[in-house]
Structure formats: structure tokens, C-alpha cells
């Protein structure tokens, strides 16, 4: 756990290494998580204006447990991005999505409302 925290700290604090990323209009990303199951998400971000204050993020996520698909979801959010200090920004937004959730008891399609807030 200490190793993961150290790697996360080094990646987020080294803003010089990522300074050229600020000039891009598009970004792709992957998120992975391991708890008692594997979770993953692929994301795409696009800035919608030249002042870089609005962006659209689309994410396709899934969850696997015992080699069975627990859920798959597609979520789109519209985010406002503002300046904090130095290279850091904050973002806040909301959106919607759709998901298919399944287990031994149920098998459902759902409409999802999403909110997001963070610092990058």
C-alpha cells in the first residue's frame, strides 16, 4: 500500500513532466481498481472551448467478479474546469448514463445520474 501511495504522489506532484499535456484538446485514460473484484474504466475527454473551461468526459466502465460481468456502464459528464494554484485545476460537473447490472438475483438496465468534483 505504501508503494502505491508513493507512486501516486510522484506522478501527481511532477507537474513539469506533464506540462505539455496542457496543450492538448483530447485525452484518453484508463482506471483500474482491485478490491474483492476487478473494476475498470476507459475514459475520453475533450475540451469544448478555446478557454479550456468546459470539457466533455465519456467513460465506459465494467466490474468483474468470479469471471462474471456484474455491471457495464456508459456515463457522460459535462465539466467546468477552473484554475487553482500553479498547474493545478479544479473541476465540477454532472451528467447521465446508462448501465446494465446483473447478479444471481436480478438482471436490470438502469438510468444513471452522475456528479463529479475533483482536483487535477
C-alpha positions, 0 to 999 in steps of 0.5 A: 500500500505504501508503494502505491501511495508513493507512486501516486504522489510522484506522478501527481506532484511532477507537474513539469513532466506533464506540462505539455499535456496542457496543450492538448484538446483530447485525452484518453485514460484508463482506471483500474481498481482491485478490491474483492473484484476487478473494476475498470474504466476507459475514459475520453475527454475533450475540451469544448472551448478555446478557454479550456473551461468546459470539457466533455468526459465519456467513460465506459466502465465494467466490474468483474467478479468470479469471471462474471460481468456484474455491471457495464456502464456508459456515463457522460459528464459535462465539466467546468474546469477552473484554475487553482494554484500553479498547474493545478485545476479544479473541476465540477460537473454532472451528467447521465448514463446508462448501465446494465447490472446483473447478479444471481438475483436480478438482471436490470438496465438502469438510468444513471445520474452522475456528479463529479468534483475533483482536483487535477 
